[in-house]
Amino acid sequence: MKIIPDKDKCIGAGQCALIAADVFDQHDEDGRVMLLNPDPPHELLPQIEQAAAGCPALAITVQR
């Protein structure tokens, strides 16, 4: 799985960090998406996909 956060699209809503805190966080400076774990365990895939779907800016792409 490949997770691609787009910091240019990100509006800092923080949904990703709320849904999948083991994988996403927000930068302190601007609140934009930060990928904590580029190679998370496969068990987290449902949370990661939910975080991507819940992003209001559609700033997260998940490739299987």
C-alpha angles and dihedrals in degrees: 000000000000123000117202117188115192107212091186092060095040116108095188097249091146098218091129092056091047094049100038107019092164090062108028138043136159127253112249092224101055107000093241124145119285123190109224098180118027091183106040123173115274090243089072093058095100091053092045092051090047090051091050092048092046095052107112091207094044087232097149125075122189118198119190 
